[in-house]
Amino acid sequence: MIAPARLLAFETIRATFEDGAHTERAFREAADPLEIDGRERAQAQRLAFGVVQRRGTIDAALDRLVDRPLRQLDPPVLAGLRLGTYELLFADGTPDHAAVDQAVELVKRAGAAHASGFVNAVLRRAARERGGLVASLLGDDSTAEAASVAHSAPLWLAQMWWRELGPDDARPLLAACNEPSEHAYRVNTLRTDSQAVLGRLHEAGVAAHLPSGAPYVVIDRKRRTGREGWPLAAPEMVVVEGRTGDVVPELVAAGELTPQSRGSAAVVELLDPQPGQHVLDLCSGPGIKTGQIAARMEDRGEVISVESDPARAAEVAGQAQRLGLRSVTVIEANAGAAGMAPGFDRVLLDPPCSDLGALASRPDARWRKSPQAIERLAGEQRQLLGRGLEALRPGGLLVYSTCTISRRENEDQVAGLLKAAESGDVPAFTVDDLGALAPGLASPADRHCLQVRPDRDGTTGFFICRLRRDDGRDD
């Protein structure tokens, strides 16, 4: 018999790599007909997400074990080999015979019984040579090429971070992409407060703390350190350690909590919206920051939330309704196509980006990115920055943020915008010195800007820059 968890993982892996499906969505769609939940569903998710995340390392191992190019293998055979190899190399507690036998049965079930002997032989060899494979594949990240294998990252990404950050920073950053992401939540201060929520969590046996008041621990296990709180801690943030229990989903459904990383919340912390202001949130879907802005304004004033994708615009409206916000107006429009009416006190631009700071939370994301996509996104970001500045009143603030770690999308965009301002193509502005506020987070490429990093800061990697339109009165 095939264990339901492995069957679910196998189907998810195939949908991801054969059909181009998003792993999380493919997992949900495959799980519903199987009607499995609880521990089996959790095991299936660990296996499926682990294989997708670790595909680079797994395929490097298979290249040594298989006597032909992997692209020549039948798709179900390759899926079975990837699942079996992952269990043998990365899944603690799985008996070797179970990993091998189940992979063989899955391949048979998928109509590739002719290859069952081949799969059996390859995986048994993997089990025999496991020590050498692990040492050679995972033990060396001295070059970008070796690091791309050890940390299962596309080679272009390892090379880019090697070039832009240097090897000493690139290595732990690549490693952090395979570590669990944090479980952080924003308290809806219009309905409750952080201490009340923290008390309810502790009563329910959920371990949680306020990042502004407790030391936090970085994700990188090799450099585990503590610091005195998070330097940009939004007071409404709560970090959950371990299981969330039933109480966290209940608080989310009630509109008292919203899942949001500390890196994301720091963006609005630096935007600093005030009650009664006129605020524009461009590219706002799914509405997480829109809700934080409105709550910071005590739901007094106006938040114009612009989103071009209909489904994401609906998410923004749904978030506002769940949180009980009346100050939010959602506009379904292309933010870069036409300028908004000028006069906004604050503008938040968090445009589409390559999401390289959030790879830990999306197992298949790394395989969907490319240098070509970054170039395309950079063009969109440049246009949106000009639109955002035009919408800002004299003396107003614009915060430009991305959840990525890529100079082309971050520091280079700010430098390009400064040149455009010098030539009169966009309104004149100055760049606030955010590095002086949080020196430990300052970008090495431009210390006026911040670059939050998963490995060092234990949260989503966000780039944050604040621009002040200076062709009028002071803010």
C-alpha positions in Angstrom: 0.0 0.0 0.0 1.1 3.5 -0.7 0.9 5.9 2.3 -1.7 8.7 1.6 0.9 11.3 2.6 3.4 10.1 0.0 0.7 9.9 -2.6 -0.3 13.5 -1.9 3.3 14.6 -2.0 4.0 12.8 -5.3 0.9 14.3 -7.0 2.0 17.8 -5.8 5.5 17.4 -7.1 4.3 16.2 -10.5 1.8 19.1 -10.8 4.6 21.6 -9.8 7.2 20.4 -12.3 5.2 18.9 -15.1 2.2 21.3 -15.2 3.9 24.5 -13.9 1.4 24.7 -11.0 2.1 26.7 -7.9 3.0 24.2 -5.2 0.7 25.5 -2.5 -2.3 25.6 -4.8 -1.4 22.2 -6.3 -1.1 20.7 -2.8 -4.6 22.0 -1.7 -6.2 20.7 -4.9 -4.6 17.3 -4.6 -5.4 17.0 -0.9 -9.2 17.6 -1.1 -10.1 14.4 -3.0 -7.8 12.3 -0.7 -9.6 13.6 2.4 -6.5 13.5 4.6 -5.8 15.9 7.4 -4.0 16.2 10.6 -0.6 14.6 10.9 -0.8 12.9 7.6 -1.5 16.1 5.8 1.4 17.8 7.6 3.7 15.0 6.7 2.6 15.3 3.0 3.3 19.0 3.0 6.7 18.6 4.5 7.6 16.0 1.8 6.1 17.9 -1.1 7.4 21.3 -0.1 10.8 19.8 0.8 11.3 18.2 -2.5 10.3 21.3 -4.4 12.5 23.5 -2.3 15.5 21.1 -2.4 15.2 20.2 -6.1 18.6 21.7 -7.0 20.4 19.6 -4.4 18.4 16.5 -5.2 19.0 16.7 -8.9 22.7 17.2 -8.3 22.7 13.9 -6.4 20.7 12.2 -9.1 23.1 13.4 -11.7 25.7 11.3 -9.9 23.5 8.3 -9.5 21.8 8.1 -12.9 23.6 7.2 -16.1 21.6 9.4 -18.4 20.5 13.1 -18.4 17.5 13.6 -16.0 15.5 15.3 -18.8 15.4 12.0 -20.6 13.6 10.3 -17.7 9.8 9.8 -17.9 8.2 12.5 -15.7 6.7 10.1 -13.1 10.0 8.3 -12.8 11.8 11.6 -12.1 9.2 12.6 -9.6 9.5 9.2 -7.8 13.3 9.5 -7.7 13.1 13.1 -6.4 10.8 12.1 -3.6 12.8 9.0 -2.7 16.1 10.9 -2.7 14.7 13.6 -0.6 13.5 11.1 2.0 16.9 9.4 2.0 19.0 12.5 2.3 16.8 15.0 4.2 13.9 13.4 6.0 14.9 12.3 9.5 13.2 9.2 10.8 12.2 7.6 7.5 13.5 4.0 7.2 15.5 3.5 4.0 13.4 0.5 2.9 10.2 2.6 3.2 11.5 5.5 1.2 12.7 3.2 -1.6 9.7 0.8 -1.7 7.1 3.6 -1.6 8.9 5.5 -4.4 8.8 2.3 -6.5 5.1 1.7 -5.9 4.3 5.4 -6.7 6.1 5.0 -10.1 4.2 1.8 -10.8 0.9 3.4 -9.9 1.7 6.3 -12.3 1.9 3.8 -15.2 5.7 3.5 -15.4 6.1 -0.1 -14.0 8.7 -0.7 -16.7 11.1 1.6 -14.7 10.4 0.2 -11.3 13.6 -1.8 -11.2 15.6 1.2 -12.3 14.1 3.4 -9.6 14.8 0.7 -7.0 18.4 0.4 -8.0 19.1 4.1 -8.1 17.5 4.7 -4.6 19.3 1.7 -3.1 22.6 3.1 -4.3 21.6 6.5 -2.9 21.0 4.9 0.5 24.4 3.1 0.3 26.3 6.2 -0.7 24.3 8.7 1.4 27.3 9.8 3.6 29.5 10.7 0.7 26.6 12.4 -1.2 25.7 14.5 1.8 29.3 15.5 2.5 30.1 16.4 -1.1 26.8 18.2 -2.0 26.1 20.0 1.3 29.5 20.4 2.8 30.9 22.8 0.3 29.6 26.3 -0.5 33.0 27.9 -1.1 32.0 29.1 -4.6 28.7 30.4 -6.1 28.5 27.2 -8.1 28.9 25.0 -5.1 26.6 27.1 -3.0 23.8 26.9 -5.6 23.9 23.1 -5.1 24.4 23.0 -1.3 21.5 25.5 -0.8 19.4 24.4 -3.8 19.3 27.8 -5.5 19.3 28.7 -9.2 22.9 29.3 -10.3 22.1 32.8 -11.5 20.8 33.8 -8.1 23.8 32.5 -6.2 26.1 34.3 -8.6 24.1 37.6 -8.3 24.2 37.5 -4.5 27.9 36.5 -4.6 28.6 39.5 -6.8 26.3 42.1 -5.0 26.8 41.0 -1.3 30.0 39.1 -1.3 30.5 35.4 -0.3 30.4 35.9 3.4 26.8 37.4 3.2 25.6 35.4 0.3 26.2 32.0 1.9 24.0 32.5 5.0 21.4 34.3 2.9 21.1 31.3 0.6 21.0 28.9 3.5 18.1 31.0 5.1 16.0 30.3 2.0 15.6 26.7 3.2 14.7 27.6 6.8 11.1 28.0 8.2 9.8 31.5 7.9 8.6 33.3 11.0 5.0 33.3 12.2 4.3 37.0 12.9 1.0 38.7 13.2 -0.3 42.3 13.3 -2.8 43.2 16.0 -5.8 45.2 14.8 -5.5 48.0 17.3 -9.0 49.3 16.3 -10.5 46.2 18.1 -7.9 45.2 20.7 -4.3 45.7 21.8 -1.1 43.7 21.7 -1.1 42.9 25.5 -4.7 41.5 25.4 -3.9 39.3 22.4 -0.6 38.1 24.0 -2.6 37.2 27.1 -5.1 35.2 25.1 -2.3 33.4 23.2 -0.6 32.5 26.5 -3.8 31.3 28.0 -4.3 28.9 25.1 -0.8 27.6 25.5 0.7 29.4 22.4 4.2 30.6 22.9 4.4 34.2 21.6 6.2 37.5 22.3 6.3 41.1 21.3 9.3 41.8 19.1 9.7 45.3 20.5 10.3 44.0 24.0 12.1 40.7 23.8 15.3 39.5 22.2 14.8 37.8 18.9 16.9 35.0 17.4 18.1 35.0 13.8 17.2 32.1 11.5 20.8 31.1 10.7 21.4 28.2 13.1 25.2 28.5 12.7 25.2 32.1 13.8 22.5 32.0 16.4 22.5 35.2 18.3 20.2 37.4 20.3 19.5 41.1 20.1 17.6 43.6 22.2 14.4 43.6 20.2 13.7 44.4 16.6 15.0 47.9 15.8 11.9 48.8 13.7 9.4 47.0 15.8 5.8 48.1 15.1 4.1 48.0 18.5 1.2 46.1 17.1 3.3 43.1 16.1 3.2 39.6 17.8 5.6 36.8 17.0 4.3 33.2 17.5 6.9 30.5 18.3 5.8 26.9 17.3 2.3 25.8 16.9 -0.5 28.4 16.6 -3.3 26.1 18.0 -6.9 27.0 17.3 -6.8 30.4 18.9 -4.7 32.1 16.2 -7.0 31.2 13.2 -9.9 32.3 15.4 -8.4 35.7 16.1 -7.6 36.1 12.4 -11.2 35.3 11.4 -12.4 37.8 14.0 -10.4 40.5 12.5 -8.1 40.9 15.5 -5.0 39.5 13.9 -3.5 39.6 10.4 -0.6 37.4 9.3 2.3 39.8 8.4 6.1 39.6 8.7 8.0 42.1 10.8 9.9 43.2 7.7 6.6 44.0 6.0 5.3 45.9 9.0 8.5 48.0 9.2 7.5 49.5 5.8 4.4 51.1 7.2 6.3 52.0 10.4 8.6 54.1 8.3 5.7 55.5 6.2 4.4 56.9 9.5 0.8 57.7 8.4 -1.1 60.0 10.7 -4.8 60.3 11.5 -6.7 62.5 9.1 -4.1 62.2 6.3 -4.7 61.5 2.6 -2.7 58.3 1.8 -2.2 56.4 -1.5 -1.2 52.7 -1.5 -0.2 51.8 -5.0 -0.1 48.1 -6.0 -1.8 47.3 -2.8 -3.0 43.7 -3.2 -3.6 41.7 -1.1 -4.2 44.6 1.3 -2.0 43.7 4.3 -0.2 47.1 4.4 -3.4 48.9 3.4 -5.0 47.6 6.6 -2.0 48.6 8.7 -2.0 52.1 7.3 -5.7 52.6 8.1 -5.3 51.2 11.6 -2.3 53.5 12.2 -4.5 56.4 11.1 -7.2 55.2 13.6 -9.5 54.8 10.6 -9.6 58.6 10.3 -8.7 60.2 7.0 -8.6 58.4 3.6 -6.6 55.5 2.2 -6.8 55.1 -1.5 -5.8 51.5 -2.4 -5.0 50.9 -6.0 -4.7 47.4 -7.4 -4.9 46.3 -11.1 -5.6 42.6 -10.6 -9.3 42.0 -10.0 -8.8 39.0 -7.6 -6.2 40.9 -5.6 -8.4 44.0 -5.5 -11.2 41.9 -4.1 -8.7 40.6 -1.4 -7.9 44.2 -0.4 -11.7 44.9 0.0 -12.1 41.7 1.9 -9.2 42.6 4.3 -10.8 46.0 4.9 -14.1 44.5 5.7 -12.6 41.8 8.0 -10.8 44.5 9.9 -13.8 46.8 10.1 -12.2 49.7 8.2 -14.2 52.6 6.8 -11.4 54.8 5.6 -10.3 52.5 2.7 -11.4 53.0 -0.9 -10.3 50.3 -3.3 -9.7 51.3 -6.9 -9.2 48.6 -9.5 -6.8 50.3 -12.0 -3.3 50.1 -13.5 -1.3 52.3 -11.2 1.3 52.9 -13.9 -1.0 53.8 -16.8 -2.1 57.2 -15.6 -1.2 59.6 -12.9 -3.3 59.9 -9.7 -4.6 63.3 -8.7 -1.8 65.1 -6.8 -1.9 66.1 -3.1 -1.4 62.9 -1.1 0.4 63.3 2.3 1.8 59.8 2.1 2.4 57.4 -0.8 3.4 53.7 -0.4 4.8 52.0 -3.4 5.3 48.3 -2.9 5.4 47.2 -6.6 5.6 43.7 -8.1 9.1 42.4 -7.6 11.1 39.2 -7.8 10.2 38.3 -4.2 13.8 37.1 -3.5 13.4 38.0 0.2 10.5 35.7 0.7 11.8 32.4 -0.9 11.6 30.5 2.5 7.8 30.9 2.5 7.2 29.8 -1.1 8.9 26.5 -2.0 8.6 26.8 -5.8 9.3 30.6 -6.0 13.1 30.2 -6.6 12.5 28.1 -9.8 10.1 30.7 -11.2 12.5 33.7 -11.1 15.1 34.7 -13.7 17.3 37.7 -14.6 15.0 38.4 -17.5 12.0 38.7 -15.1 14.0 41.1 -12.9 14.7 43.4 -15.9 11.1 43.4 -16.9 10.0 44.2 -13.3 12.6 47.0 -13.1 11.0 48.8 -16.0 7.6 48.6 -14.3 9.0 49.8 -11.0 10.7 52.8 -12.6 7.5 53.9 -14.2 5.5 53.5 -10.9 8.1 55.5 -8.9 7.5 58.4 -11.2 3.8 58.1 -10.8 4.1 57.9 -7.1 6.2 61.1 -6.8 3.8 63.0 -9.0 0.9 62.1 -6.7 2.7 63.3 -3.6 2.1 66.8 -2.2 5.1 69.1 -1.6 6.8 68.0 1.6 5.0 64.6 1.6 6.6 61.2 2.0 6.9 58.3 -0.4 8.1 54.9 0.9 9.4 52.6 -1.8 9.7 49.0 -0.7 10.2 45.6 -2.3 10.3 42.1 -0.7 13.4 41.3 -2.7 17.2 41.5 -2.5 18.3 42.7 -5.9 20.2 46.0 -6.6 18.5 46.3 -10.0 15.1 46.5 -8.3 16.3 48.4 -5.2 19.3 50.7 -5.0 19.6 51.1 -8.7 16.0 52.3 -8.9 16.6 55.1 -6.3 19.8 56.2 -8.2 17.9 56.3 -11.5 15.1 58.3 -9.9 17.6 60.8 -8.6 19.0 61.3 -12.1 15.4 61.7 -13.5 14.8 64.4 -10.8 18.0 66.2 -11.8 16.8 66.4 -15.5 13.4 67.5 -14.4 11.6 64.3 -15.6 10.1 63.8 -12.1 9.5 66.2 -9.2 12.6 67.0 -7.0 13.0 65.0 -3.8 15.5 64.1 -1.2 16.3 60.6 0.2 15.8 60.3 4.0 18.7 58.7 5.9 17.0 55.6 7.2 20.4 54.0 7.9 20.9 56.6 10.7 17.6 55.3 12.3 18.6 51.6 12.1 22.4 51.3 11.3 22.3 47.5 11.5 19.8 47.3 8.7 21.4 49.8 6.3 22.0 48.7 2.8 25.7 48.3 2.0 25.1 49.7 -1.5 23.3 52.8 -0.2 23.3 53.4 3.5 20.4 55.9 3.2 18.2 52.8 2.5 17.5 49.7 4.5 17.8 46.1 3.4 16.2 43.6 5.9 17.6 40.1 5.4 16.1 36.7 6.4 19.4 35.3 7.6 20.4 38.2 9.8 17.0 39.5 10.9 14.8 36.4 10.9 12.1 37.9 8.8 11.1 38.6 5.2 13.8 40.4 3.3 12.5 43.9 2.5 14.2 46.8 0.9 12.9 50.2 2.2 13.7 53.7 1.0 11.9 56.9 2.0 11.7 59.9 -0.3 10.6 63.4 0.6 9.3 65.7 -2.1 11.1 68.9 -1.4 9.7 71.4 -3.9 7.4 73.0 -1.4 6.7 73.5 2.3 8.2 71.2 5.0 6.2 68.2 6.1 
